Amino acid sequence: MGSPFPVASRSRATAIALIRFLSVFCLFLTSGIFPAADAGELSKADIERRFQPPLHVQEKLSQIPAWPLTSELEPEGGPVGYVFESIDLAPVPGFEGTPMNFLVSIDRKGNFLNVELLRQHEPVFLGGLGEAPLREFVTQYAGRNLKQQFLIALNAARNRSGPADSRSDQTTLDGVAKATASVRIVNQTVLGAALEVARAKLGFADRSQRGPAAQVRPEIDAPLTFAEMLNNGMVGHLRLSNAEVEKLFAGTDGAGIDEEGLAQPEAVFADIYIAYLNTPSIGRAILGEAQYQAAMARNFENRHLWWIGSAGRYPIVDDNFVPGGQSSRLRMAQDGLFLELRDQGFDPTAIAGPLELNTSRLFGVYAEAGLDPGRPLELSLTITRAKGMILPTLTHQTVSLSYAPPARLFIYPPAPLPEWLLAWQQRGLDLAILSAALILLSVVLTRPRWISIDARRLKIFRLGFLSFTLLYVGWYAQGQLSIVQVTGALKALKAGQGLASFLYDPISLLLIAFTLFSFVIWGRGTFCGWLCPFGALQEFVGWLARRLHVPRLHIPLALAKRLEGGRYLVLAVLVGAALFLPRQGESLNEIEPFKTAITVGFDRNWPFVAYAAGLLLVGAFYYKFFCRFICPLGGVMSLGGRLRRFDWLPRRAECGKPCQSCKAKCAYDAIEPSGEIRYDACFQCLDCVGIYHDAQRCTPILLYEKKGMVLTPKGVMRGAAGD
């Protein structure tokens, strides 16, 4: 049947559409005028101005918006803390609707270093109290630990509740009068952001290890009795007798002072029940349909809600409990981290459960607290006994109930891939291109005759591949291997940290793996001659110098051999510094110009640029001067080349006896006068391979041809055809 008021209905629909359009249009305009409220506003330089030596601010992390802090006092200790903006991690809206923003810093043990107000729009702190009380409030976080339960109370409330700060698992912050609600939002913001970083970087319930939080399955909504829910785990239960509680206090100041408990040891001291209400089947069974709908309608912040009830002598709230606040007797934690469990101001009636309850209330945890409702959590009850009438001695004991609703009530998203594997996925295309290039290089080096016999063909291929190495592997893919990776590995192994960090740099790891493989087949020359971006840059400098007819210097072979020991000396110094003088070693590693020339592309302070440019200039006069005489990574490669199992460069009996053609043309002085190849000095350029196979360039072949004879690769001579 049609609407009885079609015109009015169309007018109403038109009005709604117009309002939506205007709303979107206003949002579009304001998004271009005002800065985003949910993004951080500080740069690394802003952070550095707040942290002076010995602390140093490192580059912002990619996986979580936080800056690591390192210390000069622990140069090899890794981050000693983290600093971050709360708005990047816990943008909790305030009363004005805009999240506040704090600069929060914590150390690696989860202790707060500092909390600084950056931006806020709370009306009470703008036109009312001013920002001074808020700034004073956040100074209280310094020195407190994330593993503690944070309570907020005014001084009067603190005095009534006793010296709560004497408990190591609980800490109380002095609130701000007339701004209680706003201060709670501040606490949620600061703790929510800090817990995100603690979970990601400090090993506090690391989400990368357990996967995303479980999601409630709303379609499961079967009616059950309270007894059935107790049996199947939907309702958690903890029962304590007087005798059991007395055992808790044995040997303490609280022992033997509970006369009622001693008189009736088997009587119930506390009977605790807990149920997760966000699952419809539990929520409706506990509260009933009407109360369940009312509770969910009030839960506009999408908090995690629990019904918690108690019976017996010891209720879950004390006489100072204020509805809407926290109970000093209850704590909730998951994976060792306490959660802010707050009363929801909802007093349910007609609960489907035990009749003799002394307390029955709804409690909630902030949705952004990182809690996983599908995993076990700990509900702890703190029992306090007081000895003495004036200034009594308080003794606290805690009992815990482990609770997790049945797994069938949740959807468990698949666990995320490890971060190192994600790094490999993100570099998938680069890895494919590099792998194809390494396969091509392997084929060429395994069967070098075709590519090398034609000098022009070899030149084109070599210059092309070196261009790929310099431009793609070096400047684009950042695959320049470095002595820093060697010294870093030694320091990590010395500290017992392993080499797992190498997994996060897939390009370098692939090059390392291929280089290790090449040691066995070809020796050190595969990397130094083909895959080193700085080596490629030196090759191009040398090539340009020849085109410009720059005079080339010559060092006698005997002296060159002695100078080649320089790279081993530099390597020994850097390895020793890494193991015994790590701070000095970091500076000494700058003898290697790879960071300046390749990693940052000469975008560095002038002394570093001048040093790298100077080495390249020297290389214009003496071919690959740095590679041959200084490079510590070259020393590592030469040592690795000792693993070579094949003399893959072919030689003839006539090589060196008397032929010196290859030796004269070798730019690396890698061929002895005897004709023997010095693989430790060979850069695998393939020039001598081409000469060996080319009948127009190999002198022994030419000489035997003049005699009408043929020289085989094995050096066997036979008469020419027709003899």
ChimeraX attribute file (.defattr): number of C-alpha atoms within 10 A of each C-alpha:
attribute: neighborCount
match mode: 1-to-1
recipient: residues
	/A:1	3
	/A:2	5
	/A:3	8
	/A:4	8
	/A:5	9
	/A:6	10
	/A:7	10
	/A:8	11
	/A:9	12
	/A:10	11
	/A:11	12
	/A:12	12
	/A:13	12
	/A:14	12
	/A:15	12
	/A:16	12
	/A:17	12
	/A:18	12
	/A:19	12
	/A:20	12
	/A:21	12
	/A:22	12
	/A:23	12
	/A:24	12
	/A:25	12
	/A:26	11
	/A:27	12
	/A:28	11
	/A:29	11
	/A:30	12
	/A:31	12
	/A:32	9
	/A:33	9
	/A:34	8
	/A:35	10
	/A:36	11
	/A:37	17
	/A:38	18
	/A:39	14
	/A:40	18
	/A:41	15
	/A:42	12
	/A:43	10
	/A:44	12
	/A:45	9
	/A:46	10
	/A:47	17
	/A:48	15
	/A:49	9
	/A:50	9
	/A:51	13
	/A:52	11
	/A:53	11
	/A:54	11
	/A:55	19
	/A:56	17
	/A:57	23
	/A:58	16
	/A:59	10
	/A:60	16
	/A:61	10
	/A:62	8
	/A:63	9
	/A:64	14
	/A:65	18
	/A:66	23
	/A:67	23
	/A:68	24
	/A:69	23
	/A:70	21
	/A:71	18
	/A:72	12
	/A:73	11
	/A:74	14
	/A:75	12
	/A:76	16
	/A:77	12
	/A:78	12
	/A:79	20
	/A:80	16
	/A:81	24
	/A:82	27
	/A:83	25
	/A:84	25
	/A:85	28
	/A:86	32
	/A:87	25
	/A:88	18
	/A:89	23
	/A:90	23
	/A:91	22
	/A:92	24
	/A:93	18
	/A:94	20
	/A:95	14
	/A:96	12
	/A:97	10
	/A:98	16
	/A:99	23
	/A:100	26
	/A:101	27
	/A:102	24
	/A:103	20
	/A:104	24
	/A:105	25
	/A:106	27
	/A:107	20
	/A:108	17
	/A:109	15
	/A:110	22
	/A:111	19
	/A:112	23
	/A:113	18
	/A:114	19
	/A:115	23
	/A:116	16
	/A:117	19
	/A:118	16
	/A:119	15
	/A:120	18
	/A:121	17
	/A:122	22
	/A:123	15
	/A:124	16
	/A:125	16
	/A:126	11
	/A:127	10
	/A:128	11
	/A:129	15
	/A:130	13
	/A:131	16
	/A:132	9
	/A:133	14
	/A:134	21
	/A:135	14
	/A:136	14
	/A:137	18
	/A:138	22
	/A:139	16
	/A:140	15
	/A:141	23
	/A:142	15
	/A:143	14
	/A:144	20
	/A:145	20
	/A:146	23
	/A:147	21
	/A:148	21
	/A:149	23
	/A:150	23
	/A:151	22
	/A:152	19
	/A:153	19
	/A:154	14
	/A:155	15
	/A:156	9
	/A:157	14
	/A:158	17
	/A:159	11
	/A:160	10
	/A:161	15
	/A:162	12
	/A:163	12
	/A:164	16
	/A:165	13
	/A:166	11
	/A:167	13
	/A:168	12
	/A:169	15
	/A:170	18
	/A:171	19
	/A:172	21
	/A:173	19
	/A:174	18
	/A:175	23
	/A:176	20
	/A:177	13
	/A:178	11
	/A:179	17
	/A:180	14
	/A:181	14
	/A:182	19
	/A:183	21
	/A:184	18
	/A:185	17
	/A:186	25
	/A:187	20
	/A:188	21
	/A:189	26
	/A:190	26
	/A:191	22
	/A:192	24
	/A:193	26
	/A:194	27
	/A:195	26
	/A:196	22
	/A:197	24
	/A:198	22
	/A:199	17
	/A:200	17
	/A:201	19
	/A:202	17
	/A:203	15
	/A:204	20
	/A:205	20
	/A:206	16
	/A:207	17
	/A:208	15
	/A:209	13
	/A:210	13
	/A:211	15
	/A:212	15
	/A:213	19
	/A:214	18
	/A:215	15
	/A:216	18
	/A:217	16
	/A:218	13
	/A:219	10
	/A:220	14
	/A:221	15
	/A:222	10
	/A:223	13
	/A:224	15
	/A:225	12
	/A:226	17
	/A:227	13
	/A:228	12
	/A:229	21
	/A:230	16
	/A:231	10
	/A:232	11
	/A:233	15
	/A:234	25
	/A:235	23
	/A:236	21
	/A:237	18
	/A:238	16
	/A:239	15
	/A:240	17
	/A:241	18
	/A:242	21
	/A:243	17
	/A:244	15
	/A:245	21
	/A:246	17
	/A:247	11
	/A:248	16
	/A:249	19
	/A:250	11
	/A:251	9
	/A:252	11
	/A:253	15
	/A:254	20
	/A:255	16
	/A:256	14
	/A:257	15
	/A:258	15
	/A:259	9
	/A:260	12
	/A:261	20
	/A:262	14
	/A:263	11
	/A:264	13
	/A:265	16
	/A:266	13
	/A:267	16
	/A:268	19
	/A:269	21
	/A:270	22
	/A:271	21
	/A:272	22
	/A:273	24
	/A:274	24
	/A:275	25
	/A:276	26
	/A:277	24
	/A:278	22
	/A:279	23
	/A:280	23
	/A:281	21
	/A:282	28
	/A:283	23
	/A:284	21
	/A:285	21
	/A:286	25
	/A:287	21
	/A:288	16
	/A:289	13
	/A:290	9
	/A:291	19
	/A:292	19
	/A:293	15
	/A:294	12
	/A:295	20
	/A:296	17
	/A:297	11
	/A:298	11
	/A:299	15
	/A:300	8
	/A:301	11
	/A:302	15
	/A:303	17
	/A:304	21
	/A:305	26
	/A:306	22
	/A:307	22
	/A:308	22
	/A:309	22
	/A:310	24
	/A:311	21
	/A:312	20
	/A:313	16
	/A:314	19
	/A:315	20
	/A:316	26
	/A:317	20
	/A:318	12
	/A:319	8
	/A:320	11
	/A:321	16
	/A:322	12
	/A:323	15
	/A:324	14
	/A:325	17
	/A:326	22
	/A:327	21
	/A:328	19
	/A:329	17
	/A:330	19
	/A:331	24
	/A:332	20
	/A:333	21
	/A:334	19
	/A:335	16
	/A:336	14
	/A:337	20
	/A:338	23
	/A:339	25
	/A:340	23
	/A:341	25
	/A:342	19
	/A:343	23
	/A:344	21
	/A:345	13
	/A:346	16
	/A:347	12
	/A:348	17
	/A:349	11
	/A:350	11
	/A:351	17
	/A:352	15
	/A:353	17
	/A:354	13
	/A:355	9
	/A:356	9
	/A:357	16
	/A:358	16
	/A:359	17
	/A:360	22
	/A:361	19
	/A:362	23
	/A:363	25
	/A:364	22
	/A:365	21
	/A:366	19
	/A:367	15
	/A:368	21
	/A:369	21
	/A:370	19
	/A:371	22
	/A:372	19
	/A:373	22
	/A:374	21
	/A:375	17
	/A:376	16
	/A:377	22
	/A:378	19
	/A:379	23
	/A:380	17
	/A:381	24
	/A:382	15
	/A:383	19
	/A:384	13
	/A:385	17
	/A:386	15
	/A:387	15
	/A:388	10
	/A:389	7
	/A:390	6
	/A:391	9
	/A:392	11
	/A:393	12
	/A:394	16
	/A:395	16
	/A:396	16
	/A:397	14
	/A:398	14
	/A:399	14
	/A:400	16
	/A:401	19
	/A:402	17
	/A:403	22
	/A:404	20
	/A:405	22
	/A:406	14
	/A:407	15
	/A:408	11
	/A:409	21
	/A:410	18
	/A:411	14
	/A:412	16
	/A:413	11
	/A:414	11
	/A:415	13
	/A:416	14
	/A:417	13
	/A:418	10
	/A:419	13
	/A:420	16
	/A:421	14
	/A:422	13
	/A:423	16
	/A:424	17
	/A:425	14
	/A:426	12
	/A:427	15
	/A:428	14
	/A:429	11
	/A:430	18
	/A:431	19
	/A:432	11
	/A:433	13
	/A:434	21
	/A:435	16
	/A:436	12
	/A:437	15
	/A:438	17
	/A:439	13
	/A:440	13
	/A:441	17
	/A:442	15
	/A:443	11
	/A:444	16
	/A:445	19
	/A:446	12
	/A:447	11
	/A:448	18
	/A:449	18
	/A:450	12
	/A:451	20
	/A:452	26
	/A:453	22
	/A:454	15
	/A:455	16
	/A:456	11
	/A:457	12
	/A:458	20
	/A:459	16
	/A:460	12
	/A:461	15
	/A:462	19
	/A:463	16
	/A:464	11
	/A:465	18
	/A:466	24
	/A:467	19
	/A:468	20
	/A:469	26
	/A:470	25
	/A:471	17
	/A:472	17
	/A:473	24
	/A:474	25
	/A:475	19
	/A:476	14
	/A:477	18
	/A:478	19
	/A:479	26
	/A:480	21
	/A:481	22
	/A:482	20
	/A:483	22
	/A:484	20
	/A:485	13
	/A:486	18
	/A:487	22
	/A:488	20
	/A:489	19
	/A:490	17
	/A:491	20
	/A:492	18
	/A:493	12
	/A:494	12
	/A:495	12
	/A:496	9
	/A:497	11
	/A:498	13
	/A:499	13
	/A:500	10
	/A:501	12
	/A:502	15
	/A:503	16
	/A:504	15
	/A:505	15
	/A:506	21
	/A:507	24
	/A:508	21
	/A:509	15
	/A:510	17
	/A:511	22
	/A:512	16
	/A:513	10
	/A:514	17
	/A:515	22
	/A:516	18
	/A:517	15
	/A:518	20
	/A:519	22
	/A:520	16
	/A:521	18
	/A:522	25
	/A:523	31
	/A:524	30
	/A:525	23
	/A:526	25
	/A:527	24
	/A:528	25
	/A:529	20
	/A:530	23
	/A:531	25
	/A:532	24
	/A:533	30
	/A:534	28
	/A:535	23
	/A:536	25
	/A:537	21
	/A:538	23
	/A:539	21
	/A:540	19
	/A:541	20
	/A:542	23
	/A:543	15
	/A:544	13
	/A:545	19
	/A:546	14
	/A:547	9
	/A:548	9
	/A:549	9
	/A:550	12
	/A:551	11
	/A:552	13
	/A:553	11
	/A:554	10
	/A:555	11
	/A:556	8
	/A:557	14
	/A:558	8
	/A:559	9
	/A:560	15
	/A:561	16
	/A:562	10
	/A:563	15
	/A:564	21
	/A:565	15
	/A:566	17
	/A:567	22
	/A:568	21
	/A:569	16
	/A:570	21
	/A:571	23
	/A:572	15
	/A:573	15
	/A:574	26
	/A:575	23
	/A:576	14
	/A:577	19
	/A:578	25
	/A:579	16
	/A:580	12
	/A:581	12
	/A:582	20
	/A:583	15
	/A:584	12
	/A:585	19
	/A:586	16
	/A:587	11
	/A:588	15
	/A:589	23
	/A:590	16
	/A:591	16
	/A:592	21
	/A:593	22
	/A:594	23
	/A:595	22
	/A:596	20
	/A:597	23
	/A:598	22
	/A:599	18
	/A:600	12
	/A:601	13
	/A:602	18
	/A:603	13
	/A:604	13
	/A:605	9
	/A:606	10
	/A:607	9
	/A:608	18
	/A:609	16
	/A:610	14
	/A:611	17
	/A:612	21
	/A:613	16
	/A:614	12
	/A:615	16
	/A:616	26
	/A:617	16
	/A:618	17
	/A:619	22
	/A:620	24
	/A:621	18
	/A:622	20
	/A:623	22
	/A:624	23
	/A:625	19
	/A:626	22
	/A:627	23
	/A:628	25
	/A:629	21
	/A:630	21
	/A:631	24
	/A:632	29
	/A:633	22
	/A:634	27
	/A:635	26
	/A:636	17
	/A:637	21
	/A:638	22
	/A:639	15
	/A:640	18
	/A:641	24
	/A:642	15
	/A:643	17
	/A:644	17
	/A:645	12
	/A:646	10
	/A:647	12
	/A:648	14
	/A:649	15
	/A:650	13
	/A:651	18
	/A:652	18
	/A:653	15
	/A:654	15
	/A:655	23
	/A:656	18
	/A:657	12
	/A:658	13
	/A:659	18
	/A:660	17
	/A:661	18
	/A:662	25
	/A:663	21
	/A:664	11
	/A:665	13
	/A:666	16
	/A:667	16
	/A:668	19
	/A:669	21
	/A:670	21
	/A:671	24
	/A:672	15
	/A:673	18
	/A:674	15
	/A:675	21
	/A:676	15
	/A:677	19
	/A:678	12
	/A:679	21
	/A:680	19
	/A:681	22
	/A:682	24
	/A:683	22
	/A:684	22
	/A:685	21
	/A:686	24
	/A:687	18
	/A:688	23
	/A:689	21
	/A:690	22
	/A:691	21
	/A:692	26
	/A:693	19
	/A:694	18
	/A:695	15
	/A:696	11
	/A:697	16
	/A:698	19
	/A:699	20
	/A:700	21
	/A:701	22
	/A:702	17
	/A:703	13
	/A:704	16
	/A:705	15
	/A:706	9
	/A:707	11
	/A:708	13
	/A:709	18
	/A:710	20
	/A:711	19
	/A:712	11
	/A:713	14
	/A:714	10
	/A:715	14
	/A:716	11
	/A:717	12
	/A:718	13
	/A:719	13
	/A:720	13
	/A:721	8
	/A:722	4
	/A:723	7
